[in-house]
Amino acid sequence: MPPSRQRGVSRREFVKAAVAIGGSAALSACLGRESPDLPQGPDDLSGLSRRQHAWNDALRTDDHGNHVPPKHHLLLYLDYAGDGTPADADRETAETALRSLERAYPPNTDDGDIGLLFTVGYAPAYFERFEGALPESVDLPAPEALAPFENPVPDEPDAVVHLASDYGSVLLAAEEGLLGERDEVNGRAMDATFDGVFERAALAEDGRARRTGFIGEGLPADNQDVAGIPDSEPVPDDSPLYMGFESGFEKTQATEDSVTIAEGPFAGGTAQHVSSMDLNLTQWYEQDSREHREASMFCPAHADNDVIEGTGENLGNSSGVGGCAETVEEDARDGVVGHAQKNARAREDGRPVMLRRDFDSTDGDRAGLHFLALQESISDFVKTREAMNGTDAAAEGAVGQRANNGILQYINVRRRGNYLLPPRESRALPTPRPGA
């Protein structure tokens, strides 16, 4: 971990670094800093939702009713270790391992802390090993470039496990328990592991099979000593994300119900998209004015009328850009159009079609973002991304393909992947037609 320029290593910096490094030594060091005293999970798992993505009931909410995400995140990219189609014995082993984690850690505690939440998703490449195709109720295309100015590498492992907790040590222990590197987690024996069933994925072009990150007040500021952020350490101390503003307003998120697949053998599941991005924030903080950042992130009207205070916590449970969606082309002619302003045009019945669970990252010692979104179909993500591209705005003159076009010039999409998150009963090595 790079040394901090101006201060000693805080607990939050240390935990972030330990999660990024991984392994038993990092876990031991992390436990020494965190010392979580978590109860074990339930013996009876029948009360858990069949929706893997049903996290909101476990999350605390802030004073405005916005769900507060877990602080620490880990993405494990995995390949099936066997040949051909998975055997039933492997399914049973994988499911037993997942249930062991659920019995080891509670989703949350009486104090509202997140113990462990996780999902397991499968890429289109996984389902290609079967003769039958996915049902029409599942929209899961291979990942591709979605703008003329991007060229992401497609992530096509068999599976990805998303682990989330308020404690970095929990993520490290859960990772080692799943992969067969620990016999017990949180004082509870692992009844089975992924050893011999899954292995870390071999991703194209040196892709990381293990990706980490964080979100929450103070964490980006504590971890800004990386490439992509100016030496002046400009990230506000109370910002939950590197770009300095609140995100995840309740009214600018899809509901868990609306992103759930409604019919077919995977009813109760959802589609997940993950884009891994580099952030380039030197101009954002050192050349762009505060007014320009507000206009670029939200909309010019917010900047002109001093709507945003600090990181935007005063906005409550909505970014308030609904009316700005009608002035995109006009604002583009005037010189800048906002990120949230463009995305508001992709709403249905006044609500977004995606539920975002993204988080910042220092993977590779540079500022990044793992943009993780849930939606009923990948086409919903594509529609939102097309709105974000602002092609119509760029055609208006003053706004370019990326320049002054929301936040496009500050992000670079390196990798992209699409995944199906089955309902809990078929999350372990599913066939394209569970139950058939």
Salt bridges, closest charged atoms under 4 A:
GLU34 OE2 - ARG11 NH1 3.98
ASP43 OD1 - ARG188 NH2 2.43
ASP88 OD1 - ARG91 NH1 2.76
GLU95 OE2 - ARG99 NE 2.81
GLU95 OE1 - ARG427 NE 3.04
GLU102 OE2 - ARG424 NE 3.04
GLU102 OE2 - ARG427 NH1 2.74
ASP113 OD1 - ARG60 NH2 2.82
GLU150 OE1 - ARG385 NH2 3.51
GLU150 OE2 - ARG416 NH1 2.38
ASP155 OD2 - ARG211 NH1 2.84
ASP155 OD1 - ARG415 NE 2.72
ASP158 OD2 - ARG129 NH2 2.81
ASP166 OD2 - ARG60 NH1 3.81
GLU175 OE2 - ARG200 NH2 2.94
GLU175 OE2 - ARG210 NE 2.74
GLU176 OE1 - ARG182 NH1 3.86
ASP222 OD2 - ARG12 NE 2.90
ASP225 OD1 - ARG5 NH2 3.07
ASP231 OD1 - ARG5 NH2 3.09
GLU233 OE2 - ARG5 NH1 3.17
GLU233 OE1 - ARG7 NH1 3.22
GLU250 OE1 - LYS251 NZ 3.86
GLU250 OE2 - ARG351 NH2 3.41
GLU256 OE2 - ARG357 NH2 2.79
ASP257 OD1 - ARG51 NH1 2.60
ASP278 OD1 - ARG366 NE 3.39
ASP278 OD1 - ARG414 NE 2.82
GLU294 OE2 - ARG290 NE 2.57
GLU348 OE2 - LYS383 NZ 2.58
ASP358 OD1 - ARG356 NH1 3.45
ASP363 OD2 - HIS370 NE2 3.06
ASP392 OD2 - ARG345 NH1 2.56
GLU396 OE1 - ARG333 NH1 2.76
GLU425 OE2 - ARG50 NH2 2.33
